[in-house]
């Protein structure tokens, strides 16, 4: 595993203790997501104070090829509407993907139930998703699971396309 190019001060860490690699650099704040292949926790970088999302995957829970593909895709697509990968850490039993934190969470949670979004706002969000998908396509990547749960919003209500572990190459 190698470090993502967008974060020059962070890199791969190895540790005998699963949590030491993470807690040595980050203060884990809380769980923000649970999936079939691991958890996502909100953390704060100890030195910079930057909030990040840390996806933790047990090595026995997922085919290593899928995880490698997710890392490769996130590194290949540099776009403001695609979640950035900052760092990958590996321990004996876990992988940690340190990613951009989208503070407003999933688009599904943002849309008022039974009301929807005003047309202009929906159009703006759709344009951002389309732009992210075009950036993926330009790298030969097709996202086959675009849904409100995989579209995140940051605190400025900007789209962040996520969940690349299921993205096959075109």
Chimera marker file (.cmm) of the C-alpha trace (Angstrom):
<marker_set name="trace">
<marker id="1" x="0.000" y="0.000" z="0.000" r="1" g="1" b="0" radius="0.5"/>
<marker id="2" x="1.216" y="3.469" z="-0.738" r="1" g="1" b="0" radius="0.5"/>
<marker id="3" x="0.170" y="6.874" z="0.393" r="1" g="1" b="0" radius="0.5"/>
<marker id="4" x="-2.338" y="8.883" z="-1.612" r="1" g="1" b="0" radius="0.5"/>
<marker id="5" x="-0.670" y="11.767" z="-3.477" r="1" g="1" b="0" radius="0.5"/>
<marker id="6" x="-2.986" y="14.437" z="-2.031" r="1" g="1" b="0" radius="0.5"/>
<marker id="7" x="-1.578" y="14.268" z="1.488" r="1" g="1" b="0" radius="0.5"/>
<marker id="8" x="2.192" y="14.713" z="1.521" r="1" g="1" b="0" radius="0.5"/>
<marker id="9" x="2.587" y="14.498" z="5.322" r="1" g="1" b="0" radius="0.5"/>
<marker id="10" x="0.722" y="11.237" z="5.813" r="1" g="1" b="0" radius="0.5"/>
<marker id="11" x="1.727" y="7.726" z="4.844" r="1" g="1" b="0" radius="0.5"/>
<marker id="12" x="1.462" y="4.045" z="5.509" r="1" g="1" b="0" radius="0.5"/>
<marker id="13" x="1.865" y="2.992" z="9.111" r="1" g="1" b="0" radius="0.5"/>
<marker id="14" x="2.477" y="-0.511" z="10.478" r="1" g="1" b="0" radius="0.5"/>
<marker id="15" x="1.787" y="-1.529" z="14.050" r="1" g="1" b="0" radius="0.5"/>
<marker id="16" x="1.448" y="-4.682" z="16.085" r="1" g="1" b="0" radius="0.5"/>
<marker id="17" x="-1.650" y="-3.256" z="17.754" r="1" g="1" b="0" radius="0.5"/>
<marker id="18" x="-4.608" y="-2.571" z="15.489" r="1" g="1" b="0" radius="0.5"/>
<marker id="19" x="-5.652" y="0.641" z="17.186" r="1" g="1" b="0" radius="0.5"/>
<marker id="20" x="-2.139" y="2.004" z="17.866" r="1" g="1" b="0" radius="0.5"/>
<marker id="21" x="-1.644" y="2.933" z="14.218" r="1" g="1" b="0" radius="0.5"/>
<marker id="22" x="-4.852" y="4.917" z="14.260" r="1" g="1" b="0" radius="0.5"/>
<marker id="23" x="-4.817" y="6.436" z="17.739" r="1" g="1" b="0" radius="0.5"/>
<marker id="24" x="-1.196" y="7.491" z="17.465" r="1" g="1" b="0" radius="0.5"/>
<marker id="25" x="-2.218" y="10.071" z="14.858" r="1" g="1" b="0" radius="0.5"/>
<marker id="26" x="-5.962" y="10.512" z="15.325" r="1" g="1" b="0" radius="0.5"/>
<marker id="27" x="-8.411" y="11.023" z="18.160" r="1" g="1" b="0" radius="0.5"/>
<marker id="28" x="-11.374" y="8.766" z="17.367" r="1" g="1" b="0" radius="0.5"/>
<marker id="29" x="-14.574" y="10.699" z="18.108" r="1" g="1" b="0" radius="0.5"/>
<marker id="30" x="-17.499" y="8.418" z="17.224" r="1" g="1" b="0" radius="0.5"/>
<marker id="31" x="-18.911" y="5.843" z="14.833" r="1" g="1" b="0" radius="0.5"/>
<marker id="32" x="-20.630" y="7.474" z="11.850" r="1" g="1" b="0" radius="0.5"/>
<marker id="33" x="-21.407" y="4.408" z="9.751" r="1" g="1" b="0" radius="0.5"/>
<marker id="34" x="-21.598" y="0.648" z="9.838" r="1" g="1" b="0" radius="0.5"/>
<marker id="35" x="-21.534" y="-1.492" z="6.713" r="1" g="1" b="0" radius="0.5"/>
<marker id="36" x="-21.247" y="-5.130" z="5.826" r="1" g="1" b="0" radius="0.5"/>
<marker id="37" x="-17.460" y="-4.770" z="5.405" r="1" g="1" b="0" radius="0.5"/>
<marker id="38" x="-16.525" y="-2.600" z="8.374" r="1" g="1" b="0" radius="0.5"/>
<marker id="39" x="-17.142" y="0.644" z="10.193" r="1" g="1" b="0" radius="0.5"/>
<marker id="40" x="-16.575" y="4.313" z="9.467" r="1" g="1" b="0" radius="0.5"/>
<marker id="41" x="-15.576" y="6.543" z="12.363" r="1" g="1" b="0" radius="0.5"/>
<marker id="42" x="-15.157" y="10.267" z="12.685" r="1" g="1" b="0" radius="0.5"/>
<marker id="43" x="-11.672" y="11.151" z="13.894" r="1" g="1" b="0" radius="0.5"/>
<marker id="44" x="-9.585" y="14.271" z="14.397" r="1" g="1" b="0" radius="0.5"/>
<marker id="45" x="-5.944" y="14.477" z="13.356" r="1" g="1" b="0" radius="0.5"/>
<marker id="46" x="-4.020" y="15.147" z="16.568" r="1" g="1" b="0" radius="0.5"/>
<marker id="47" x="-1.545" y="17.650" z="15.087" r="1" g="1" b="0" radius="0.5"/>
<marker id="48" x="-3.737" y="19.564" z="12.631" r="1" g="1" b="0" radius="0.5"/>
<marker id="49" x="-7.202" y="19.218" z="14.174" r="1" g="1" b="0" radius="0.5"/>
<marker id="50" x="-8.627" y="18.236" z="10.779" r="1" g="1" b="0" radius="0.5"/>
<marker id="51" x="-11.685" y="15.980" z="10.938" r="1" g="1" b="0" radius="0.5"/>
<marker id="52" x="-11.538" y="12.842" z="8.798" r="1" g="1" b="0" radius="0.5"/>
<marker id="53" x="-13.590" y="9.718" z="8.201" r="1" g="1" b="0" radius="0.5"/>
<marker id="54" x="-11.732" y="6.483" z="8.944" r="1" g="1" b="0" radius="0.5"/>
<marker id="55" x="-13.020" y="3.318" z="7.304" r="1" g="1" b="0" radius="0.5"/>
<marker id="56" x="-11.859" y="0.253" z="9.246" r="1" g="1" b="0" radius="0.5"/>
<marker id="57" x="-11.943" y="-3.115" z="7.505" r="1" g="1" b="0" radius="0.5"/>
<marker id="58" x="-10.895" y="-6.401" z="9.075" r="1" g="1" b="0" radius="0.5"/>
<marker id="59" x="-8.573" y="-8.255" z="6.722" r="1" g="1" b="0" radius="0.5"/>
<marker id="60" x="-10.681" y="-11.406" z="6.959" r="1" g="1" b="0" radius="0.5"/>
<marker id="61" x="-13.905" y="-9.538" z="6.121" r="1" g="1" b="0" radius="0.5"/>
<marker id="62" x="-13.144" y="-8.519" z="2.552" r="1" g="1" b="0" radius="0.5"/>
<marker id="63" x="-11.222" y="-9.861" z="-0.413" r="1" g="1" b="0" radius="0.5"/>
<marker id="64" x="-7.944" y="-7.875" z="-0.495" r="1" g="1" b="0" radius="0.5"/>
<marker id="65" x="-8.427" y="-7.304" z="-4.235" r="1" g="1" b="0" radius="0.5"/>
<marker id="66" x="-11.621" y="-5.312" z="-3.561" r="1" g="1" b="0" radius="0.5"/>
<marker id="67" x="-9.875" y="-3.125" z="-1.008" r="1" g="1" b="0" radius="0.5"/>
<marker id="68" x="-6.912" y="-2.577" z="-3.331" r="1" g="1" b="0" radius="0.5"/>
<marker id="69" x="-9.344" y="-1.623" z="-6.100" r="1" g="1" b="0" radius="0.5"/>
<marker id="70" x="-11.097" y="0.897" z="-3.843" r="1" g="1" b="0" radius="0.5"/>
<marker id="71" x="-7.771" y="2.498" z="-2.917" r="1" g="1" b="0" radius="0.5"/>
<marker id="72" x="-6.626" y="2.591" z="-6.558" r="1" g="1" b="0" radius="0.5"/>
<marker id="73" x="-9.890" y="4.179" z="-7.681" r="1" g="1" b="0" radius="0.5"/>
<marker id="74" x="-9.868" y="6.821" z="-4.960" r="1" g="1" b="0" radius="0.5"/>
<marker id="75" x="-6.281" y="7.711" z="-5.866" r="1" g="1" b="0" radius="0.5"/>
<marker id="76" x="-7.041" y="7.808" z="-9.597" r="1" g="1" b="0" radius="0.5"/>
<marker id="77" x="-10.013" y="10.166" z="-9.422" r="1" g="1" b="0" radius="0.5"/>
<marker id="78" x="-9.109" y="13.643" z="-8.215" r="1" g="1" b="0" radius="0.5"/>
<marker id="79" x="-12.309" y="15.643" z="-8.315" r="1" g="1" b="0" radius="0.5"/>
<marker id="80" x="-13.987" y="18.009" z="-5.838" r="1" g="1" b="0" radius="0.5"/>
<marker id="81" x="-17.144" y="15.851" z="-5.866" r="1" g="1" b="0" radius="0.5"/>
<marker id="82" x="-15.350" y="12.560" z="-5.124" r="1" g="1" b="0" radius="0.5"/>
<marker id="83" x="-14.292" y="11.670" z="-1.573" r="1" g="1" b="0" radius="0.5"/>
<marker id="84" x="-10.529" y="12.158" z="-1.208" r="1" g="1" b="0" radius="0.5"/>
<marker id="85" x="-8.319" y="9.445" z="0.233" r="1" g="1" b="0" radius="0.5"/>
<marker id="86" x="-5.667" y="10.916" z="2.543" r="1" g="1" b="0" radius="0.5"/>
<marker id="87" x="-3.944" y="7.886" z="4.025" r="1" g="1" b="0" radius="0.5"/>
<marker id="88" x="-3.949" y="4.095" z="4.175" r="1" g="1" b="0" radius="0.5"/>
<marker id="89" x="-2.718" y="2.309" z="7.289" r="1" g="1" b="0" radius="0.5"/>
<marker id="90" x="-2.260" y="-1.433" z="7.574" r="1" g="1" b="0" radius="0.5"/>
<marker id="91" x="-1.858" y="-3.563" z="10.690" r="1" g="1" b="0" radius="0.5"/>
<marker id="92" x="-1.662" y="-7.318" z="11.131" r="1" g="1" b="0" radius="0.5"/>
<marker id="93" x="-5.442" y="-7.676" z="11.150" r="1" g="1" b="0" radius="0.5"/>
<marker id="94" x="-6.954" y="-4.420" z="9.840" r="1" g="1" b="0" radius="0.5"/>
<marker id="95" x="-6.834" y="-1.803" z="7.109" r="1" g="1" b="0" radius="0.5"/>
<marker id="96" x="-7.666" y="1.834" z="7.792" r="1" g="1" b="0" radius="0.5"/>
<marker id="97" x="-8.658" y="4.192" z="4.984" r="1" g="1" b="0" radius="0.5"/>
<marker id="98" x="-8.418" y="7.802" z="6.151" r="1" g="1" b="0" radius="0.5"/>
<marker id="99" x="-10.704" y="9.870" z="3.968" r="1" g="1" b="0" radius="0.5"/>
<marker id="100" x="-12.283" y="13.261" z="3.596" r="1" g="1" b="0" radius="0.5"/>
<marker id="101" x="-15.122" y="13.774" z="6.080" r="1" g="1" b="0" radius="0.5"/>
<marker id="102" x="-18.467" y="14.890" z="4.665" r="1" g="1" b="0" radius="0.5"/>
<marker id="103" x="-20.075" y="16.566" z="7.669" r="1" g="1" b="0" radius="0.5"/>
<marker id="104" x="-23.696" y="16.523" z="6.515" r="1" g="1" b="0" radius="0.5"/>
<marker id="105" x="-23.687" y="12.795" z="5.826" r="1" g="1" b="0" radius="0.5"/>
<marker id="106" x="-25.697" y="10.959" z="3.208" r="1" g="1" b="0" radius="0.5"/>
<marker id="107" x="-27.871" y="12.759" z="0.681" r="1" g="1" b="0" radius="0.5"/>
<marker id="108" x="-30.721" y="10.499" z="1.790" r="1" g="1" b="0" radius="0.5"/>
<marker id="109" x="-30.567" y="12.054" z="5.273" r="1" g="1" b="0" radius="0.5"/>
<marker id="110" x="-30.491" y="15.577" z="3.823" r="1" g="1" b="0" radius="0.5"/>
<marker id="111" x="-33.674" y="15.266" z="1.758" r="1" g="1" b="0" radius="0.5"/>
<marker id="112" x="-36.784" y="16.094" z="3.823" r="1" g="1" b="0" radius="0.5"/>
<marker id="113" x="-38.985" y="12.993" z="3.979" r="1" g="1" b="0" radius="0.5"/>
<marker id="114" x="-42.239" y="13.398" z="2.088" r="1" g="1" b="0" radius="0.5"/>
<marker id="115" x="-41.193" y="16.837" z="0.822" r="1" g="1" b="0" radius="0.5"/>
<marker id="116" x="-38.159" y="16.435" z="-1.401" r="1" g="1" b="0" radius="0.5"/>
<marker id="117" x="-35.815" y="19.220" z="-2.433" r="1" g="1" b="0" radius="0.5"/>
<marker id="118" x="-36.586" y="22.442" z="-4.263" r="1" g="1" b="0" radius="0.5"/>
<marker id="119" x="-35.967" y="21.962" z="-7.983" r="1" g="1" b="0" radius="0.5"/>
<marker id="120" x="-33.046" y="24.400" z="-8.171" r="1" g="1" b="0" radius="0.5"/>
<marker id="121" x="-31.252" y="22.728" z="-5.250" r="1" g="1" b="0" radius="0.5"/>
<marker id="122" x="-31.875" y="19.245" z="-6.656" r="1" g="1" b="0" radius="0.5"/>
<marker id="123" x="-30.539" y="20.376" z="-10.038" r="1" g="1" b="0" radius="0.5"/>
<marker id="124" x="-27.353" y="21.741" z="-8.439" r="1" g="1" b="0" radius="0.5"/>
<marker id="125" x="-26.736" y="18.493" z="-6.559" r="1" g="1" b="0" radius="0.5"/>
<marker id="126" x="-27.443" y="16.432" z="-9.679" r="1" g="1" b="0" radius="0.5"/>
<marker id="127" x="-24.947" y="18.510" z="-11.680" r="1" g="1" b="0" radius="0.5"/>
<marker id="128" x="-22.264" y="17.790" z="-9.069" r="1" g="1" b="0" radius="0.5"/>
<marker id="129" x="-23.016" y="14.049" z="-9.179" r="1" g="1" b="0" radius="0.5"/>
<marker id="130" x="-22.888" y="14.098" z="-12.991" r="1" g="1" b="0" radius="0.5"/>
<marker id="131" x="-19.558" y="15.935" z="-12.883" r="1" g="1" b="0" radius="0.5"/>
<marker id="132" x="-18.132" y="13.347" z="-10.456" r="1" g="1" b="0" radius="0.5"/>
<marker id="133" x="-19.333" y="10.493" z="-12.671" r="1" g="1" b="0" radius="0.5"/>
<marker id="134" x="-17.754" y="12.130" z="-15.733" r="1" g="1" b="0" radius="0.5"/>
<marker id="135" x="-14.449" y="12.375" z="-13.847" r="1" g="1" b="0" radius="0.5"/>
<marker id="136" x="-14.716" y="8.675" z="-12.975" r="1" g="1" b="0" radius="0.5"/>
<marker id="137" x="-15.519" y="7.760" z="-16.566" r="1" g="1" b="0" radius="0.5"/>
<marker id="138" x="-12.513" y="9.752" z="-17.799" r="1" g="1" b="0" radius="0.5"/>
<marker id="139" x="-10.371" y="7.381" z="-15.683" r="1" g="1" b="0" radius="0.5"/>
<marker id="140" x="-12.165" y="4.288" z="-17.030" r="1" g="1" b="0" radius="0.5"/>
<marker id="141" x="-14.201" y="3.809" z="-13.856" r="1" g="1" b="0" radius="0.5"/>
<marker id="142" x="-17.936" y="3.090" z="-13.779" r="1" g="1" b="0" radius="0.5"/>
<marker id="143" x="-19.914" y="3.530" z="-10.565" r="1" g="1" b="0" radius="0.5"/>
<marker id="144" x="-22.695" y="0.938" z="-10.592" r="1" g="1" b="0" radius="0.5"/>
<marker id="145" x="-24.299" y="1.815" z="-7.277" r="1" g="1" b="0" radius="0.5"/>
<marker id="146" x="-25.142" y="5.509" z="-7.452" r="1" g="1" b="0" radius="0.5"/>
<marker id="147" x="-27.820" y="6.093" z="-4.828" r="1" g="1" b="0" radius="0.5"/>
<marker id="148" x="-28.545" y="8.649" z="-2.129" r="1" g="1" b="0" radius="0.5"/>
<marker id="149" x="-26.676" y="6.558" z="0.473" r="1" g="1" b="0" radius="0.5"/>
<marker id="150" x="-23.465" y="6.725" z="-1.607" r="1" g="1" b="0" radius="0.5"/>
<marker id="151" x="-23.691" y="10.466" z="-2.196" r="1" g="1" b="0" radius="0.5"/>
<marker id="152" x="-22.368" y="12.421" z="0.768" r="1" g="1" b="0" radius="0.5"/>
<marker id="153" x="-22.605" y="16.139" z="1.477" r="1" g="1" b="0" radius="0.5"/>
<marker id="154" x="-19.981" y="18.247" z="3.172" r="1" g="1" b="0" radius="0.5"/>
<marker id="155" x="-20.852" y="21.155" z="5.449" r="1" g="1" b="0" radius="0.5"/>
<marker id="156" x="-21.061" y="23.485" z="2.440" r="1" g="1" b="0" radius="0.5"/>
<marker id="157" x="-23.644" y="21.119" z="0.890" r="1" g="1" b="0" radius="0.5"/>
<marker id="158" x="-21.203" y="20.024" z="-1.801" r="1" g="1" b="0" radius="0.5"/>
<marker id="159" x="-21.506" y="16.483" z="-3.178" r="1" g="1" b="0" radius="0.5"/>
<marker id="160" x="-18.915" y="13.819" z="-2.352" r="1" g="1" b="0" radius="0.5"/>
<marker id="161" x="-19.376" y="10.549" z="-4.272" r="1" g="1" b="0" radius="0.5"/>
<marker id="162" x="-18.327" y="7.572" z="-2.134" r="1" g="1" b="0" radius="0.5"/>
<marker id="163" x="-18.277" y="3.793" z="-1.720" r="1" g="1" b="0" radius="0.5"/>
<marker id="164" x="-15.842" y="2.737" z="-4.380" r="1" g="1" b="0" radius="0.5"/>
<marker id="165" x="-15.290" y="-0.838" z="-3.208" r="1" g="1" b="0" radius="0.5"/>
<marker id="166" x="-17.924" y="-2.014" z="-5.655" r="1" g="1" b="0" radius="0.5"/>
<marker id="167" x="-16.751" y="-0.003" z="-8.657" r="1" g="1" b="0" radius="0.5"/>
<marker id="168" x="-15.437" y="-2.205" z="-11.451" r="1" g="1" b="0" radius="0.5"/>
<marker id="169" x="-13.137" y="-0.889" z="-14.136" r="1" g="1" b="0" radius="0.5"/>
<marker id="170" x="-14.882" y="-0.101" z="-17.447" r="1" g="1" b="0" radius="0.5"/>
<link id1="1" id2="2" r="1" g="1" b="0" radius="0.2"/>
<link id1="2" id2="3" r="1" g="1" b="0" radius="0.2"/>
<link id1="3" id2="4" r="1" g="1" b="0" radius="0.2"/>
<link id1="4" id2="5" r="1" g="1" b="0" radius="0.2"/>
<link id1="5" id2="6" r="1" g="1" b="0" radius="0.2"/>
<link id1="6" id2="7" r="1" g="1" b="0" radius="0.2"/>
<link id1="7" id2="8" r="1" g="1" b="0" radius="0.2"/>
<link id1="8" id2="9" r="1" g="1" b="0" radius="0.2"/>
<link id1="9" id2="10" r="1" g="1" b="0" radius="0.2"/>
<link id1="10" id2="11" r="1" g="1" b="0" radius="0.2"/>
<link id1="11" id2="12" r="1" g="1" b="0" radius="0.2"/>
<link id1="12" id2="13" r="1" g="1" b="0" radius="0.2"/>
<link id1="13" id2="14" r="1" g="1" b="0" radius="0.2"/>
<link id1="14" id2="15" r="1" g="1" b="0" radius="0.2"/>
<link id1="15" id2="16" r="1" g="1" b="0" radius="0.2"/>
<link id1="16" id2="17" r="1" g="1" b="0" radius="0.2"/>
<link id1="17" id2="18" r="1" g="1" b="0" radius="0.2"/>
<link id1="18" id2="19" r="1" g="1" b="0" radius="0.2"/>
<link id1="19" id2="20" r="1" g="1" b="0" radius="0.2"/>
<link id1="20" id2="21" r="1" g="1" b="0" radius="0.2"/>
<link id1="21" id2="22" r="1" g="1" b="0" radius="0.2"/>
<link id1="22" id2="23" r="1" g="1" b="0" radius="0.2"/>
<link id1="23" id2="24" r="1" g="1" b="0" radius="0.2"/>
<link id1="24" id2="25" r="1" g="1" b="0" radius="0.2"/>
<link id1="25" id2="26" r="1" g="1" b="0" radius="0.2"/>
<link id1="26" id2="27" r="1" g="1" b="0" radius="0.2"/>
<link id1="27" id2="28" r="1" g="1" b="0" radius="0.2"/>
<link id1="28" id2="29" r="1" g="1" b="0" radius="0.2"/>
<link id1="29" id2="30" r="1" g="1" b="0" radius="0.2"/>
<link id1="30" id2="31" r="1" g="1" b="0" radius="0.2"/>
<link id1="31" id2="32" r="1" g="1" b="0" radius="0.2"/>
<link id1="32" id2="33" r="1" g="1" b="0" radius="0.2"/>
<link id1="33" id2="34" r="1" g="1" b="0" radius="0.2"/>
<link id1="34" id2="35" r="1" g="1" b="0" radius="0.2"/>
<link id1="35" id2="36" r="1" g="1" b="0" radius="0.2"/>
<link id1="36" id2="37" r="1" g="1" b="0" radius="0.2"/>
<link id1="37" id2="38" r="1" g="1" b="0" radius="0.2"/>
<link id1="38" id2="39" r="1" g="1" b="0" radius="0.2"/>
<link id1="39" id2="40" r="1" g="1" b="0" radius="0.2"/>
<link id1="40" id2="41" r="1" g="1" b="0" radius="0.2"/>
<link id1="41" id2="42" r="1" g="1" b="0" radius="0.2"/>
<link id1="42" id2="43" r="1" g="1" b="0" radius="0.2"/>
<link id1="43" id2="44" r="1" g="1" b="0" radius="0.2"/>
<link id1="44" id2="45" r="1" g="1" b="0" radius="0.2"/>
<link id1="45" id2="46" r="1" g="1" b="0" radius="0.2"/>
<link id1="46" id2="47" r="1" g="1" b="0" radius="0.2"/>
<link id1="47" id2="48" r="1" g="1" b="0" radius="0.2"/>
<link id1="48" id2="49" r="1" g="1" b="0" radius="0.2"/>
<link id1="49" id2="50" r="1" g="1" b="0" radius="0.2"/>
<link id1="50" id2="51" r="1" g="1" b="0" radius="0.2"/>
<link id1="51" id2="52" r="1" g="1" b="0" radius="0.2"/>
<link id1="52" id2="53" r="1" g="1" b="0" radius="0.2"/>
<link id1="53" id2="54" r="1" g="1" b="0" radius="0.2"/>
<link id1="54" id2="55" r="1" g="1" b="0" radius="0.2"/>
<link id1="55" id2="56" r="1" g="1" b="0" radius="0.2"/>
<link id1="56" id2="57" r="1" g="1" b="0" radius="0.2"/>
<link id1="57" id2="58" r="1" g="1" b="0" radius="0.2"/>
<link id1="58" id2="59" r="1" g="1" b="0" radius="0.2"/>
<link id1="59" id2="60" r="1" g="1" b="0" radius="0.2"/>
<link id1="60" id2="61" r="1" g="1" b="0" radius="0.2"/>
<link id1="61" id2="62" r="1" g="1" b="0" radius="0.2"/>
<link id1="62" id2="63" r="1" g="1" b="0" radius="0.2"/>
<link id1="63" id2="64" r="1" g="1" b="0" radius="0.2"/>
<link id1="64" id2="65" r="1" g="1" b="0" radius="0.2"/>
<link id1="65" id2="66" r="1" g="1" b="0" radius="0.2"/>
<link id1="66" id2="67" r="1" g="1" b="0" radius="0.2"/>
<link id1="67" id2="68" r="1" g="1" b="0" radius="0.2"/>
<link id1="68" id2="69" r="1" g="1" b="0" radius="0.2"/>
<link id1="69" id2="70" r="1" g="1" b="0" radius="0.2"/>
<link id1="70" id2="71" r="1" g="1" b="0" radius="0.2"/>
<link id1="71" id2="72" r="1" g="1" b="0" radius="0.2"/>
<link id1="72" id2="73" r="1" g="1" b="0" radius="0.2"/>
<link id1="73" id2="74" r="1" g="1" b="0" radius="0.2"/>
<link id1="74" id2="75" r="1" g="1" b="0" radius="0.2"/>
<link id1="75" id2="76" r="1" g="1" b="0" radius="0.2"/>
<link id1="76" id2="77" r="1" g="1" b="0" radius="0.2"/>
<link id1="77" id2="78" r="1" g="1" b="0" radius="0.2"/>
<link id1="78" id2="79" r="1" g="1" b="0" radius="0.2"/>
<link id1="79" id2="80" r="1" g="1" b="0" radius="0.2"/>
<link id1="80" id2="81" r="1" g="1" b="0" radius="0.2"/>
<link id1="81" id2="82" r="1" g="1" b="0" radius="0.2"/>
<link id1="82" id2="83" r="1" g="1" b="0" radius="0.2"/>
<link id1="83" id2="84" r="1" g="1" b="0" radius="0.2"/>
<link id1="84" id2="85" r="1" g="1" b="0" radius="0.2"/>
<link id1="85" id2="86" r="1" g="1" b="0" radius="0.2"/>
<link id1="86" id2="87" r="1" g="1" b="0" radius="0.2"/>
<link id1="87" id2="88" r="1" g="1" b="0" radius="0.2"/>
<link id1="88" id2="89" r="1" g="1" b="0" radius="0.2"/>
<link id1="89" id2="90" r="1" g="1" b="0" radius="0.2"/>
<link id1="90" id2="91" r="1" g="1" b="0" radius="0.2"/>
<link id1="91" id2="92" r="1" g="1" b="0" radius="0.2"/>
<link id1="92" id2="93" r="1" g="1" b="0" radius="0.2"/>
<link id1="93" id2="94" r="1" g="1" b="0" radius="0.2"/>
<link id1="94" id2="95" r="1" g="1" b="0" radius="0.2"/>
<link id1="95" id2="96" r="1" g="1" b="0" radius="0.2"/>
<link id1="96" id2="97" r="1" g="1" b="0" radius="0.2"/>
<link id1="97" id2="98" r="1" g="1" b="0" radius="0.2"/>
<link id1="98" id2="99" r="1" g="1" b="0" radius="0.2"/>
<link id1="99" id2="100" r="1" g="1" b="0" radius="0.2"/>
<link id1="100" id2="101" r="1" g="1" b="0" radius="0.2"/>
<link id1="101" id2="102" r="1" g="1" b="0" radius="0.2"/>
<link id1="102" id2="103" r="1" g="1" b="0" radius="0.2"/>
<link id1="103" id2="104" r="1" g="1" b="0" radius="0.2"/>
<link id1="104" id2="105" r="1" g="1" b="0" radius="0.2"/>
<link id1="105" id2="106" r="1" g="1" b="0" radius="0.2"/>
<link id1="106" id2="107" r="1" g="1" b="0" radius="0.2"/>
<link id1="107" id2="108" r="1" g="1" b="0" radius="0.2"/>
<link id1="108" id2="109" r="1" g="1" b="0" radius="0.2"/>
<link id1="109" id2="110" r="1" g="1" b="0" radius="0.2"/>
<link id1="110" id2="111" r="1" g="1" b="0" radius="0.2"/>
<link id1="111" id2="112" r="1" g="1" b="0" radius="0.2"/>
<link id1="112" id2="113" r="1" g="1" b="0" radius="0.2"/>
<link id1="113" id2="114" r="1" g="1" b="0" radius="0.2"/>
<link id1="114" id2="115" r="1" g="1" b="0" radius="0.2"/>
<link id1="115" id2="116" r="1" g="1" b="0" radius="0.2"/>
<link id1="116" id2="117" r="1" g="1" b="0" radius="0.2"/>
<link id1="117" id2="118" r="1" g="1" b="0" radius="0.2"/>
<link id1="118" id2="119" r="1" g="1" b="0" radius="0.2"/>
<link id1="119" id2="120" r="1" g="1" b="0" radius="0.2"/>
<link id1="120" id2="121" r="1" g="1" b="0" radius="0.2"/>
<link id1="121" id2="122" r="1" g="1" b="0" radius="0.2"/>
<link id1="122" id2="123" r="1" g="1" b="0" radius="0.2"/>
<link id1="123" id2="124" r="1" g="1" b="0" radius="0.2"/>
<link id1="124" id2="125" r="1" g="1" b="0" radius="0.2"/>
<link id1="125" id2="126" r="1" g="1" b="0" radius="0.2"/>
<link id1="126" id2="127" r="1" g="1" b="0" radius="0.2"/>
<link id1="127" id2="128" r="1" g="1" b="0" radius="0.2"/>
<link id1="128" id2="129" r="1" g="1" b="0" radius="0.2"/>
<link id1="129" id2="130" r="1" g="1" b="0" radius="0.2"/>
<link id1="130" id2="131" r="1" g="1" b="0" radius="0.2"/>
<link id1="131" id2="132" r="1" g="1" b="0" radius="0.2"/>
<link id1="132" id2="133" r="1" g="1" b="0" radius="0.2"/>
<link id1="133" id2="134" r="1" g="1" b="0" radius="0.2"/>
<link id1="134" id2="135" r="1" g="1" b="0" radius="0.2"/>
<link id1="135" id2="136" r="1" g="1" b="0" radius="0.2"/>
<link id1="136" id2="137" r="1" g="1" b="0" radius="0.2"/>
<link id1="137" id2="138" r="1" g="1" b="0" radius="0.2"/>
<link id1="138" id2="139" r="1" g="1" b="0" radius="0.2"/>
<link id1="139" id2="140" r="1" g="1" b="0" radius="0.2"/>
<link id1="140" id2="141" r="1" g="1" b="0" radius="0.2"/>
<link id1="141" id2="142" r="1" g="1" b="0" radius="0.2"/>
<link id1="142" id2="143" r="1" g="1" b="0" radius="0.2"/>
<link id1="143" id2="144" r="1" g="1" b="0" radius="0.2"/>
<link id1="144" id2="145" r="1" g="1" b="0" radius="0.2"/>
<link id1="145" id2="146" r="1" g="1" b="0" radius="0.2"/>
<link id1="146" id2="147" r="1" g="1" b="0" radius="0.2"/>
<link id1="147" id2="148" r="1" g="1" b="0" radius="0.2"/>
<link id1="148" id2="149" r="1" g="1" b="0" radius="0.2"/>
<link id1="149" id2="150" r="1" g="1" b="0" radius="0.2"/>
<link id1="150" id2="151" r="1" g="1" b="0" radius="0.2"/>
<link id1="151" id2="152" r="1" g="1" b="0" radius="0.2"/>
<link id1="152" id2="153" r="1" g="1" b="0" radius="0.2"/>
<link id1="153" id2="154" r="1" g="1" b="0" radius="0.2"/>
<link id1="154" id2="155" r="1" g="1" b="0" radius="0.2"/>
<link id1="155" id2="156" r="1" g="1" b="0" radius="0.2"/>
<link id1="156" id2="157" r="1" g="1" b="0" radius="0.2"/>
<link id1="157" id2="158" r="1" g="1" b="0" radius="0.2"/>
<link id1="158" id2="159" r="1" g="1" b="0" radius="0.2"/>
<link id1="159" id2="160" r="1" g="1" b="0" radius="0.2"/>
<link id1="160" id2="161" r="1" g="1" b="0" radius="0.2"/>
<link id1="161" id2="162" r="1" g="1" b="0" radius="0.2"/>
<link id1="162" id2="163" r="1" g="1" b="0" radius="0.2"/>
<link id1="163" id2="164" r="1" g="1" b="0" radius="0.2"/>
<link id1="164" id2="165" r="1" g="1" b="0" radius="0.2"/>
<link id1="165" id2="166" r="1" g="1" b="0" radius="0.2"/>
<link id1="166" id2="167" r="1" g="1" b="0" radius="0.2"/>
<link id1="167" id2="168" r="1" g="1" b="0" radius="0.2"/>
<link id1="168" id2="169" r="1" g="1" b="0" radius="0.2"/>
<link id1="169" id2="170" r="1" g="1" b="0" radius="0.2"/>
</marker_set>
